[in-house]
């Protein structure tokens, strides 16, 4: 799912105890319901990595490294899941320019 495919997926923390809300039109057990749960879980895992990396995607201690995936793969997943890296950055661009 979110690793290099050669090793077991290691979660740094437990996922939330509550199950993600399923699509109201999907019957439990259908492929669509399973995909909804997978997307919600994947999004939660990426968000956790972005928070830990303070919005950084690339480089040492970036979210891609934490997830053991290529930065371009992470950016693609973020776009598909509507995750914006700006939501996880510390400070603003103005702070960086002034300091």
C-alpha positions in Angstrom: 0.0 0.0 0.0 2.4 2.7 1.1 5.8 1.0 1.2 8.4 -0.2 -1.3 6.6 -3.5 -1.7 9.6 -5.5 -0.5 9.0 -5.2 3.2 6.0 -5.4 5.5 4.2 -2.1 6.2 5.3 -0.8 9.6 3.0 1.7 11.2 4.6 4.1 13.6 1.3 4.4 15.5 -2.1 2.8 15.6 -4.6 4.1 13.2 -7.7 5.8 14.6 -9.9 3.6 16.6 -13.0 4.7 14.7 -13.6 3.3 11.2 -13.7 5.8 8.4 -17.2 6.8 7.3 -18.2 4.7 4.3 -19.9 6.0 1.2 -23.6 5.9 1.8 -24.3 4.5 -1.6 -21.9 1.6 -1.2 -23.0 -1.7 0.4 -20.7 -3.0 3.1 -18.4 -5.6 1.6 -18.6 -4.2 -1.9 -15.4 -3.3 -3.8 -16.4 0.4 -3.6 -16.7 0.2 0.2 -13.3 -1.4 0.5 -11.8 1.2 -1.8 -13.3 4.0 0.4 -11.7 2.5 3.5 -8.4 2.1 1.7 -8.5 5.7 0.6 -9.3 7.0 4.0 -6.6 4.9 5.6 -4.0 5.9 3.0 -5.0 9.6 3.5 -4.6 9.3 7.3 -1.2 7.7 7.0 0.0 10.3 4.6 -1.3 13.1 6.8 0.5 11.7 9.8 3.8 11.5 7.8 3.3 15.1 6.6 2.7 16.3 10.1 5.8 14.6 11.4 7.8 16.0 8.5 6.2 19.5 8.9 5.0 19.5 5.4 8.4 18.5 3.9 8.0 15.9 1.1 11.6 15.5 -0.2 15.0 14.9 1.4 16.1 13.6 4.7 13.2 13.2 7.2 10.8 14.2 4.5 7.4 12.5 4.4 8.4 10.4 1.3 11.4 9.0 3.2 9.3 8.3 6.2 6.8 6.4 4.0 9.6 4.6 2.0 8.2 5.8 -1.3 9.4 8.1 -4.0 8.6 11.8 -3.6 6.9 11.9 -7.0 4.7 9.0 -5.9 3.8 10.8 -2.7 2.9 14.0 -4.6 0.7 11.9 -7.0 -1.1 10.3 -4.0 -1.5 13.7 -2.3 -3.1 15.2 -5.5 -5.5 12.2 -5.8 -6.5 12.4 -2.1 -6.8 16.2 -2.1 -4.0 16.7 0.5 -2.2 20.0 0.4 1.4 20.2 1.8 0.8 23.8 2.8 -1.6 22.6 5.4 1.3 21.0 7.3 4.1 23.5 7.0 5.3 25.4 10.0 5.0 29.2 9.5 4.2 30.9 6.2 6.2 32.0 3.2 6.3 35.5 4.6 7.9 34.1 7.8 10.6 32.4 5.8 11.3 35.5 3.8 11.6 37.8 6.8 13.5 35.4 9.0 
